[in-house]
Amino acid sequence: MNTLLRYFQMLLLIPRAPGSISTPDLLKKLRDKGYQMDIRTVQRDLNKLSASGLFPFTSSEGSKPLCWFWPKHAPRLQLPLMTADEALTFKLVEQFLKHLLPHSVKDQLAAYFTLADRTLKATPLANWADKVRIISNTQTLLPARIDDAVLTVVYEALLKSRRFTATYRPRKDELKTYEVNPLGLIFKGSSVYLAATLRDYHDIKQLAMHRFSEAALIDKATTVPSGFSLDRYIAEGEFDYPLIPGQSMQLTLKINDRVKKHLSETPLSVDQQVTRIDESSFQLQATVKDTLQLRWWLRSFAADVEVLEPLSLREEFVAAARALNLLYCS
């Protein structure tokens, strides 16, 4: 049994190309794991396993000591075998989360994705991934094109906590060169944004990934602003585009029955209250952040929602309604 376990451990320690491990390094790692053996035993085991034809790892030619590796496209060794549940998890990661992973991680997982496909074919879960989809609740837009080389640099910078230099085009300006201190990636709808600071400033910027044209990693560590958390940054509404950061408002709306049913199932806030006005309308009150996103959302309801309070917001919608009237009825 000890010999069998040693074989399994040895096979798992051999990396996939372009990585490799020398026979002495393999011996050291096995000894670190408690296997008492000498270099001749390791050489004999490697030759025996390789010659069996069951395990397609190989060694470098003409080098001393020999370096061992699994060919890049060799089937992934998985001991014990991947279960159907594990295979489905890998399949869903590939389908829905692959774009969130650094390229180096995706390369490492590629063999697992292939193994998952093979495993699922023989299980009742074979078609599950074809029966699950994620869709946007807003107008679908084609994703902006992001330069693959830039994306690779940004992923590596985030992974290694390093800065990078980049050429970037702000929405209304000419190309500019920045030293970027990356803090996190945010996927919002069809766009990807990088939360970052520039140079040695502390104010956090939202940089659209598709506006980068060049990027290069530099040997300089990232610095995280005091108290910064990506989750907190998002929760504070920064990606809803607040008019005044951190400011909320008491919103009062007049809504019809259809909107009332919708917002009863998915409330605007934890303190939302809905009361009846008459047979066909209701009053909704909720505490919400004062953002541009709120205004875009309210406009999507058109005449099904009337802003009652705050008065300043109502006046904004009155002005917008007059502008639309001039546009369509003049």
LUMVEX-611862 format. One record per residue (C-alpha): x, y, z. Coordinates in pm, 1 decimal. Each point is the difference from the previous one (the first is absolute). Layout:
<nodes>
<node><px>X</px><py>Y</py><pz>Z</pz></node>
...
</nodes>
This chain:
<nodes>
<node><px>0.0</px><py>0.0</py><pz>0.0</pz></node>
<node><px>286.2</px><py>237.6</py><pz>85.1</pz></node>
<node><px>150.1</px><py>-55.1</py><pz>-346.3</pz></node>
<node><px>-335.2</px><py>73.3</py><pz>-167.6</pz></node>
<node><px>-41.7</px><py>322.6</py><pz>196.5</pz></node>
<node><px>355.9</px><py>99.1</py><pz>-90.0</pz></node>
<node><px>-79.1</px><py>-53.1</py><pz>-368.9</pz></node>
<node><px>-313.3</px><py>217.5</py><pz>27.0</pz></node>
<node><px>190.2</px><py>276.6</py><pz>177.2</pz></node>
<node><px>280.6</px><py>-12.0</py><pz>-254.9</pz></node>
<node><px>-243.5</px><py>31.4</py><pz>-289.6</pz></node>
<node><px>-171.3</px><py>297.7</py><pz>162.5</pz></node>
<node><px>332.1</px><py>180.6</py><pz>54.5</pz></node>
<node><px>90.3</px><py>-8.3</py><pz>-370.8</pz></node>
<node><px>-109.9</px><py>334.4</py><pz>-154.9</pz></node>
<node><px>-157.4</px><py>61.2</py><pz>-336.6</pz></node>
<node><px>213.9</px><py>152.9</py><pz>-278.8</pz></node>
<node><px>150.6</px><py>254.1</py><pz>-27.9</pz></node>
<node><px>80.8</px><py>-78.5</py><pz>364.6</pz></node>
<node><px>221.9</px><py>-294.7</py><pz>98.4</pz></node>
<node><px>168.7</px><py>-152.7</py><pz>302.7</pz></node>
<node><px>343.1</px><py>-161.2</py><pz>23.7</pz></node>
<node><px>55.3</px><py>-341.1</py><pz>156.5</pz></node>
<node><px>192.6</px><py>145.3</py><pz>300.2</pz></node>
<node><px>-272.3</px><py>261.2</py><pz>60.4</pz></node>
<node><px>-264.6</px><py>-271.9</py><pz>-16.9</pz></node>
<node><px>195.3</px><py>-203.0</py><pz>256.7</pz></node>
<node><px>16.0</px><py>302.6</py><pz>231.8</pz></node>
<node><px>-375.7</px><py>62.1</py><pz>-22.9</pz></node>
<node><px>-74.0</px><py>-367.9</py><pz>67.8</pz></node>
<node><px>231.0</px><py>-0.4</py><pz>301.8</pz></node>
<node><px>-172.8</px><py>316.8</py><pz>125.9</pz></node>
<node><px>-325.1</px><py>-196.1</py><pz>-10.5</pz></node>
<node><px>150.8</px><py>-277.6</py><pz>213.0</pz></node>
<node><px>111.1</px><py>-252.6</py><pz>-262.1</pz></node>
<node><px>341.0</px><py>-141.6</py><pz>91.5</pz></node>
<node><px>168.2</px><py>-92.6</py><pz>-330.2</pz></node>
<node><px>311.7</px><py>62.8</py><pz>-205.9</pz></node>
<node><px>56.4</px><py>140.7</py><pz>-349.7</pz></node>
<node><px>26.7</px><py>-347.2</py><pz>-156.7</pz></node>
<node><px>-347.5</px><py>-92.9</py><pz>131.8</pz></node>
<node><px>-147.1</px><py>317.9</py><pz>-150.6</pz></node>
<node><px>166.1</px><py>-70.9</py><pz>-335.3</pz></node>
<node><px>-124.5</px><py>-359.2</py><pz>2.5</pz></node>
<node><px>-356.3</px><py>106.8</py><pz>88.9</pz></node>
<node><px>-6.6</px><py>266.4</py><pz>-272.1</pz></node>
<node><px>125.1</px><py>-238.6</py><pz>-265.2</pz></node>
<node><px>-249.6</px><py>-266.3</py><pz>106.9</pz></node>
<node><px>-298.7</px><py>236.7</py><pz>-3.9</pz></node>
<node><px>102.5</px><py>162.1</py><pz>-328.4</pz></node>
<node><px>58.0</px><py>-335.5</py><pz>-173.0</pz></node>
<node><px>-340.7</px><py>-132.1</py><pz>107.8</pz></node>
<node><px>-173.4</px><py>214.5</py><pz>-263.1</pz></node>
<node><px>-274.5</px><py>88.4</py><pz>249.1</pz></node>
<node><px>148.4</px><py>335.9</py><pz>94.9</pz></node>
<node><px>115.8</px><py>213.2</py><pz>-295.5</pz></node>
<node><px>255.6</px><py>213.8</py><pz>184.3</pz></node>
<node><px>345.9</px><py>27.3</py><pz>-153.0</pz></node>
<node><px>347.6</px><py>140.3</py><pz>60.8</pz></node>
<node><px>229.9</px><py>250.3</py><pz>-165.2</pz></node>
<node><px>255.2</px><py>-137.7</py><pz>-242.7</pz></node>
<node><px>372.1</px><py>53.1</py><pz>35.5</pz></node>
<node><px>-15.0</px><py>185.2</py><pz>331.1</pz></node>
<node><px>150.8</px><py>-103.5</py><pz>330.5</pz></node>
<node><px>-167.9</px><py>-45.4</py><pz>232.2</pz></node>
<node><px>-311.0</px><py>-104.8</py><pz>-191.0</pz></node>
<node><px>-303.1</px><py>229.7</py><pz>36.8</pz></node>
<node><px>-345.0</px><py>-156.7</py><pz>-0.1</pz></node>
<node><px>-331.9</px><py>150.8</py><pz>-118.2</pz></node>
<node><px>-345.5</px><py>-77.7</py><pz>-130.8</pz></node>
<node><px>-44.1</px><py>107.7</py><pz>-363.5</pz></node>
<node><px>-212.0</px><py>315.2</py><pz>-23.9</pz></node>
<node><px>-298.4</px><py>-175.9</py><pz>-157.3</pz></node>
<node><px>22.5</px><py>-327.2</py><pz>191.6</pz></node>
<node><px>-323.5</px><py>-101.9</py><pz>179.6</pz></node>
<node><px>-9.0</px><py>130.8</py><pz>356.0</pz></node>
<node><px>84.5</px><py>-264.0</py><pz>259.8</pz></node>
<node><px>-274.8</px><py>2.1</py><pz>259.2</pz></node>
<node><px>24.7</px><py>-235.2</py><pz>295.9</pz></node>
<node><px>-257.5</px><py>-81.3</py><pz>118.5</pz></node>
<node><px>-214.3</px><py>51.0</py><pz>-309.6</pz></node>
<node><px>-200.2</px><py>320.6</py><pz>-31.1</pz></node>
<node><px>-356.8</px><py>-46.0</py><pz>122.0</pz></node>
<node><px>-302.1</px><py>109.7</py><pz>-202.7</pz></node>
<node><px>-68.6</px><py>285.2</py><pz>245.2</pz></node>
<node><px>360.6</px><py>120.4</py><pz>-24.6</pz></node>
<node><px>-13.1</px><py>-25.8</py><pz>-379.6</pz></node>
<node><px>-317.3</px><py>209.7</py><pz>-12.0</pz></node>
<node><px>162.8</px><py>263.1</py><pz>222.5</pz></node>
<node><px>296.6</px><py>28.8</py><pz>-238.0</pz></node>
<node><px>-238.0</px><py>19.0</py><pz>-297.5</pz></node>
<node><px>-198.0</px><py>285.7</py><pz>156.2</pz></node>
<node><px>323.1</px><py>182.4</py><pz>88.5</pz></node>
<node><px>108.7</px><py>-31.1</py><pz>-362.4</pz></node>
<node><px>-337.6</px><py>119.9</py><pz>-127.8</pz></node>
<node><px>-72.6</px><py>288.7</py><pz>235.4</pz></node>
<node><px>320.7</px><py>100.2</py><pz>178.4</pz></node>
<node><px>281.1</px><py>-65.2</py><pz>-247.3</pz></node>
<node><px>27.0</px><py>369.1</py><pz>-91.2</pz></node>
<node><px>64.1</px><py>83.6</py><pz>367.0</pz></node>
<node><px>311.5</px><py>-216.8</py><pz>23.6</pz></node>
<node><px>358.8</px><py>106.5</py><pz>-69.8</pz></node>
<node><px>136.7</px><py>-153.6</py><pz>-320.2</pz></node>
<node><px>258.4</px><py>-202.2</py><pz>193.1</pz></node>
<node><px>-276.9</px><py>-157.5</py><pz>208.1</pz></node>
<node><px>-211.7</px><py>-71.3</py><pz>-308.7</pz></node>
<node><px>297.7</px><py>-177.2</py><pz>-156.6</pz></node>
<node><px>40.0</px><py>-215.0</py><pz>312.0</pz></node>
<node><px>-372.4</px><py>-81.5</py><pz>7.2</pz></node>
<node><px>-27.5</px><py>-86.8</py><pz>-370.3</pz></node>
<node><px>77.6</px><py>-366.7</py><pz>60.6</pz></node>
<node><px>-255.9</px><py>-12.7</py><pz>282.2</pz></node>
<node><px>-263.3</px><py>146.9</py><pz>-232.7</pz></node>
<node><px>78.4</px><py>-273.2</py><pz>-253.3</pz></node>
<node><px>-16.9</px><py>-268.7</py><pz>269.1</pz></node>
<node><px>-331.7</px><py>144.7</py><pz>120.1</pz></node>
<node><px>-145.2</px><py>-29.5</py><pz>-351.3</pz></node>
<node><px>104.8</px><py>-364.7</py><pz>-22.7</pz></node>
<node><px>-132.5</px><py>-78.6</py><pz>348.1</pz></node>
<node><px>-338.9</px><py>166.4</py><pz>-54.6</pz></node>
<node><px>-71.0</px><py>-190.8</py><pz>-321.4</pz></node>
<node><px>-61.0</px><py>-317.9</py><pz>198.2</pz></node>
<node><px>-221.6</px><py>155.5</py><pz>270.0</pz></node>
<node><px>-360.9</px><py>125.4</py><pz>34.3</pz></node>
<node><px>147.9</px><py>350.7</py><pz>37.4</pz></node>
<node><px>133.2</px><py>-3.0</py><pz>-356.9</pz></node>
<node><px>-244.2</px><py>264.9</py><pz>-127.6</pz></node>
<node><px>-38.6</px><py>213.0</py><pz>313.0</pz></node>
<node><px>237.8</px><py>273.1</py><pz>-118.1</pz></node>
<node><px>-214.3</px><py>38.1</py><pz>-313.5</pz></node>
<node><px>-304.1</px><py>71.5</py><pz>216.6</pz></node>
<node><px>137.8</px><py>291.1</py><pz>207.0</pz></node>
<node><px>59.7</px><py>353.6</py><pz>-127.4</pz></node>
<node><px>67.4</px><py>345.6</py><pz>146.0</pz></node>
<node><px>-158.8</px><py>295.9</py><pz>-175.2</pz></node>
<node><px>5.1</px><py>373.6</py><pz>57.4</pz></node>
<node><px>-311.0</px><py>185.1</py><pz>119.4</pz></node>
<node><px>95.8</px><py>303.9</py><pz>-208.5</pz></node>
<node><px>25.0</px><py>62.5</py><pz>-372.2</pz></node>
<node><px>257.0</px><py>-242.5</py><pz>-138.6</pz></node>
<node><px>305.2</px><py>170.7</py><pz>-149.3</pz></node>
<node><px>287.0</px><py>-154.9</py><pz>-190.6</pz></node>
<node><px>308.0</px><py>-13.3</py><pz>228.0</pz></node>
<node><px>271.6</px><py>255.3</py><pz>-63.4</pz></node>
<node><px>316.7</px><py>-154.5</py><pz>-141.9</pz></node>
<node><px>285.8</px><py>-29.3</py><pz>250.2</pz></node>
<node><px>356.7</px><py>-45.6</py><pz>-119.1</pz></node>
<node><px>110.2</px><py>-353.5</py><pz>100.6</pz></node>
<node><px>356.2</px><py>112.6</py><pz>73.8</pz></node>
<node><px>-127.5</px><py>277.2</py><pz>227.4</pz></node>
<node><px>-234.6</px><py>-239.6</py><pz>179.7</pz></node>
<node><px>286.9</px><py>-241.1</py><pz>62.0</pz></node>
<node><px>210.8</px><py>277.1</py><pz>155.7</pz></node>
<node><px>-287.8</px><py>119.0</py><pz>221.0</pz></node>
<node><px>-74.8</px><py>-352.6</py><pz>124.8</pz></node>
<node><px>368.5</px><py>-55.2</py><pz>77.2</pz></node>
<node><px>26.0</px><py>335.7</py><pz>176.7</pz></node>
<node><px>-298.1</px><py>-85.1</py><pz>221.8</pz></node>
<node><px>128.4</px><py>-351.7</py><pz>62.5</pz></node>
<node><px>350.9</px><py>117.1</py><pz>97.8</pz></node>
<node><px>-108.3</px><py>328.7</py><pz>167.4</pz></node>
<node><px>212.0</px><py>206.6</py><pz>-237.2</pz></node>
<node><px>-51.0</px><py>324.3</py><pz>-189.1</pz></node>
<node><px>10.7</px><py>45.8</py><pz>-375.2</pz></node>
<node><px>40.6</px><py>281.9</py><pz>-248.4</pz></node>
<node><px>-270.6</px><py>43.8</py><pz>-259.2</pz></node>
<node><px>-123.0</px><py>208.2</py><pz>-289.1</pz></node>
<node><px>-361.4</px><py>98.4</py><pz>63.0</pz></node>
<node><px>-259.4</px><py>210.2</py><pz>-178.8</pz></node>
<node><px>-239.7</px><py>183.6</py><pz>236.9</pz></node>
<node><px>-349.1</px><py>50.7</py><pz>-139.8</pz></node>
<node><px>61.1</px><py>355.0</py><pz>-124.2</pz></node>
<node><px>377.5</px><py>30.7</py><pz>-5.1</pz></node>
<node><px>297.2</px><py>-104.4</py><pz>-211.2</pz></node>
<node><px>212.3</px><py>-302.6</py><pz>81.1</pz></node>
<node><px>184.3</px><py>29.9</py><pz>330.5</pz></node>
<node><px>267.3</px><py>-209.7</py><pz>171.6</pz></node>
<node><px>-57.5</px><py>-93.9</py><pz>362.6</pz></node>
<node><px>167.5</px><py>-198.2</py><pz>274.7</pz></node>
<node><px>-290.6</px><py>-211.9</py><pz>121.5</pz></node>
<node><px>-38.9</px><py>-137.5</py><pz>352.8</pz></node>
<node><px>-265.7</px><py>-273.6</py><pz>-52.0</pz></node>
<node><px>-246.9</px><py>-85.9</py><pz>276.8</pz></node>
<node><px>-261.1</px><py>-225.6</py><pz>-162.6</pz></node>
<node><px>-203.4</px><py>-90.4</py><pz>-307.5</pz></node>
<node><px>-374.9</px><py>53.2</py><pz>-23.9</pz></node>
<node><px>-213.2</px><py>-162.7</py><pz>-269.0</pz></node>
<node><px>-310.8</px><py>211.2</py><pz>-55.5</pz></node>
<node><px>-233.3</px><py>-90.8</py><pz>-284.6</pz></node>
<node><px>195.7</px><py>-6.4</py><pz>-324.2</pz></node>
<node><px>294.0</px><py>200.9</py><pz>138.3</pz></node>
<node><px>297.8</px><py>-74.3</py><pz>223.7</pz></node>
<node><px>144.1</px><py>265.8</py><pz>230.5</pz></node>
<node><px>322.8</px><py>20.3</py><pz>195.5</pz></node>
<node><px>-16.9</px><py>171.6</py><pz>337.3</pz></node>
<node><px>338.3</px><py>164.2</py><pz>45.0</pz></node>
<node><px>196.6</px><py>300.5</py><pz>113.8</pz></node>
<node><px>242.9</px><py>183.2</py><pz>-227.1</pz></node>
<node><px>361.2</px><py>78.9</py><pz>80.6</pz></node>
<node><px>15.2</px><py>93.5</py><pz>370.9</pz></node>
<node><px>-349.9</px><py>148.7</py><pz>26.3</pz></node>
<node><px>-255.3</px><py>-153.3</py><pz>236.4</pz></node>
<node><px>-330.7</px><py>70.7</py><pz>-177.3</pz></node>
<node><px>-142.5</px><py>-315.1</py><pz>-157.3</pz></node>
<node><px>-70.2</px><py>0.5</py><pz>-373.8</pz></node>
<node><px>-219.6</px><py>-228.0</py><pz>-208.8</pz></node>
<node><px>191.2</px><py>-82.4</py><pz>-317.1</pz></node>
<node><px>-186.3</px><py>-168.2</py><pz>-286.3</pz></node>
<node><px>210.2</px><py>-294.1</py><pz>-113.7</pz></node>
<node><px>-87.9</px><py>51.0</py><pz>-367.7</pz></node>
<node><px>162.7</px><py>345.9</py><pz>7.0</pz></node>
<node><px>346.2</px><py>-140.5</py><pz>72.2</pz></node>
<node><px>216.4</px><py>-43.9</py><pz>-309.8</pz></node>
<node><px>332.4</px><py>-103.5</py><pz>155.9</pz></node>
<node><px>118.4</px><py>-123.9</py><pz>338.6</pz></node>
<node><px>325.6</px><py>-122.2</py><pz>151.7</pz></node>
<node><px>66.7</px><py>-142.7</py><pz>345.3</pz></node>
<node><px>254.9</px><py>187.2</py><pz>213.6</pz></node>
<node><px>197.3</px><py>-109.9</py><pz>304.5</pz></node>
<node><px>-190.6</px><py>211.8</py><pz>249.9</pz></node>
<node><px>-242.1</px><py>-131.0</py><pz>260.6</pz></node>
<node><px>-359.0</px><py>116.9</py><pz>21.9</pz></node>
<node><px>-116.9</px><py>206.4</py><pz>295.7</pz></node>
<node><px>-351.9</px><py>-36.7</py><pz>136.7</pz></node>
<node><px>-164.2</px><py>320.8</py><pz>126.5</pz></node>
<node><px>-77.2</px><py>-6.7</py><pz>370.7</pz></node>
<node><px>-332.9</px><py>-169.5</py><pz>67.3</pz></node>
<node><px>-54.3</px><py>-99.2</py><pz>-362.9</pz></node>
<node><px>-201.8</px><py>-313.9</py><pz>-73.3</pz></node>
<node><px>-133.8</px><py>-83.3</py><pz>-346.2</pz></node>
<node><px>-326.1</px><py>-127.8</py><pz>149.6</pz></node>
<node><px>-42.9</px><py>312.7</py><pz>210.6</pz></node>
<node><px>81.3</px><py>221.6</py><pz>-297.8</pz></node>
<node><px>-276.1</px><py>-166.1</py><pz>-204.1</pz></node>
<node><px>-246.0</px><py>-11.9</py><pz>292.4</pz></node>
<node><px>41.5</px><py>374.4</py><pz>52.1</pz></node>
<node><px>-147.8</px><py>46.5</py><pz>-347.1</pz></node>
<node><px>308.5</px><py>119.3</py><pz>-184.0</pz></node>
<node><px>-101.6</px><py>-195.1</py><pz>-310.8</pz></node>
<node><px>-349.9</px><py>149.3</py><pz>15.4</pz></node>
<node><px>165.0</px><py>339.4</py><pz>-59.8</pz></node>
<node><px>-102.3</px><py>198.6</py><pz>312.5</pz></node>
<node><px>-61.2</px><py>372.1</py><pz>-41.0</pz></node>
<node><px>133.8</px><py>56.3</py><pz>351.1</pz></node>
<node><px>198.0</px><py>-298.9</py><pz>135.7</pz></node>
<node><px>-168.2</px><py>-165.5</py><pz>297.3</pz></node>
<node><px>-316.9</px><py>211.0</py><pz>-18.4</pz></node>
<node><px>-342.9</px><py>-167.3</py><pz>14.1</pz></node>
<node><px>-349.7</px><py>133.5</py><pz>-56.8</pz></node>
<node><px>-352.7</px><py>-77.9</py><pz>113.3</pz></node>
<node><px>-170.8</px><py>-95.9</py><pz>-325.7</pz></node>
<node><px>-376.8</px><py>11.7</py><pz>-40.6</pz></node>
<node><px>-159.7</px><py>-137.7</py><pz>-315.8</pz></node>
<node><px>-349.1</px><py>-43.3</py><pz>-134.8</pz></node>
<node><px>-18.0</px><py>-338.1</py><pz>-170.8</pz></node>
<node><px>-259.7</px><py>-218.1</py><pz>-169.2</pz></node>
<node><px>-92.8</px><py>-356.7</py><pz>89.9</pz></node>
<node><px>243.9</px><py>-159.6</py><pz>-246.3</pz></node>
<node><px>299.1</px><py>188.8</py><pz>142.2</pz></node>
<node><px>-125.1</px><py>-66.6</py><pz>352.9</pz></node>
<node><px>8.3</px><py>-376.0</py><pz>-60.7</pz></node>
<node><px>350.0</px><py>24.5</py><pz>-145.3</pz></node>
<node><px>139.4</px><py>207.6</py><pz>288.3</pz></node>
<node><px>-176.8</px><py>-211.5</py><pz>263.1</pz></node>
<node><px>200.2</px><py>-300.7</py><pz>-123.2</pz></node>
<node><px>327.6</px><py>190.9</py><pz>-41.3</pz></node>
<node><px>-9.6</px><py>302.4</py><pz>235.0</pz></node>
<node><px>195.4</px><py>321.3</py><pz>-49.0</pz></node>
<node><px>123.2</px><py>-2.2</py><pz>361.4</pz></node>
<node><px>-43.4</px><py>-177.6</py><pz>332.7</pz></node>
<node><px>-221.5</px><py>284.0</py><pz>128.9</pz></node>
<node><px>-228.1</px><py>8.5</py><pz>-306.5</pz></node>
<node><px>-367.3</px><py>62.6</py><pz>78.9</pz></node>
<node><px>-292.2</px><py>-18.6</py><pz>-243.9</pz></node>
<node><px>-345.1</px><py>141.6</py><pz>78.1</pz></node>
<node><px>-311.9</px><py>19.4</py><pz>-214.8</pz></node>
<node><px>-106.4</px><py>339.2</py><pz>-141.2</pz></node>
<node><px>-308.1</px><py>-109.7</py><pz>-194.0</pz></node>
<node><px>-127.0</px><py>-294.9</py><pz>-204.4</pz></node>
<node><px>273.5</px><py>26.6</py><pz>-261.9</pz></node>
<node><px>302.0</px><py>159.2</py><pz>169.5</pz></node>
<node><px>233.8</px><py>-35.2</py><pz>298.2</pz></node>
<node><px>252.7</px><py>213.0</py><pz>183.6</pz></node>
<node><px>349.8</px><py>-144.4</py><pz>51.1</pz></node>
<node><px>253.9</px><py>141.7</py><pz>246.1</pz></node>
<node><px>361.0</px><py>-116.3</py><pz>29.2</pz></node>
<node><px>344.5</px><py>122.3</py><pz>100.4</pz></node>
<node><px>231.2</px><py>-18.0</py><pz>-302.0</pz></node>
<node><px>335.0</px><py>138.0</py><pz>-110.4</pz></node>
<node><px>-9.0</px><py>318.8</py><pz>-206.9</pz></node>
<node><px>154.4</px><py>-128.2</py><pz>-322.3</pz></node>
<node><px>-16.2</px><py>23.1</py><pz>-377.2</pz></node>
<node><px>-82.6</px><py>-372.1</py><pz>-4.3</pz></node>
<node><px>-317.9</px><py>76.2</py><pz>197.1</pz></node>
<node><px>-103.5</px><py>258.3</py><pz>-258.4</pz></node>
<node><px>63.8</px><py>-238.7</py><pz>-292.2</pz></node>
<node><px>-201.9</px><py>-268.6</py><pz>177.9</pz></node>
<node><px>-294.5</px><py>233.6</py><pz>71.7</pz></node>
<node><px>-8.7</px><py>116.3</py><pz>-362.6</pz></node>
<node><px>-30.9</px><py>-361.4</py><pz>-115.5</pz></node>
<node><px>-351.2</px><py>-11.6</py><pz>151.4</pz></node>
<node><px>-119.2</px><py>300.5</py><pz>-205.8</pz></node>
<node><px>-356.1</px><py>97.9</py><pz>101.4</pz></node>
<node><px>-41.3</px><py>-300.3</py><pz>234.4</pz></node>
<node><px>192.8</px><py>185.7</py><pz>272.7</pz></node>
<node><px>-40.3</px><py>360.9</py><pz>118.8</pz></node>
<node><px>263.9</px><py>158.3</py><pz>225.3</pz></node>
<node><px>-170.1</px><py>184.9</py><pz>285.3</pz></node>
<node><px>295.1</px><py>71.0</py><pz>230.6</pz></node>
<node><px>257.4</px><py>134.7</py><pz>45.2</pz></node>
<node><px>-118.1</px><py>311.8</py><pz>-177.6</pz></node>
<node><px>340.0</px><py>58.4</py><pz>-161.6</pz></node>
<node><px>-12.7</px><py>-340.4</py><pz>-168.0</pz></node>
<node><px>-360.1</px><py>54.6</py><pz>-109.0</pz></node>
<node><px>104.0</px><py>328.2</py><pz>-163.7</pz></node>
<node><px>275.2</px><py>-183.9</py><pz>-188.5</pz></node>
<node><px>-259.2</px><py>-237.8</py><pz>-143.1</pz></node>
<node><px>-237.8</px><py>283.6</py><pz>-81.9</pz></node>
<node><px>276.1</px><py>166.7</py><pz>-201.8</pz></node>
<node><px>85.1</px><py>-328.1</py><pz>-172.1</pz></node>
<node><px>-367.1</px><py>-58.4</py><pz>-86.4</pz></node>
<node><px>-26.3</px><py>345.5</py><pz>-155.8</pz></node>
<node><px>313.6</px><py>-62.9</py><pz>-204.0</pz></node>
<node><px>-141.1</px><py>-331.2</py><pz>-127.3</pz></node>
<node><px>-327.8</px><py>168.8</py><pz>-83.9</pz></node>
<node><px>183.1</px><py>260.5</py><pz>-209.3</pz></node>
<node><px>205.4</px><py>-273.6</py><pz>-165.1</pz></node>
<node><px>-290.1</px><py>-224.7</py><pz>-99.8</pz></node>
<node><px>-295.4</px><py>240.1</py><pz>-27.4</pz></node>
<node><px>144.6</px><py>315.7</py><pz>-155.8</pz></node>
</nodes>
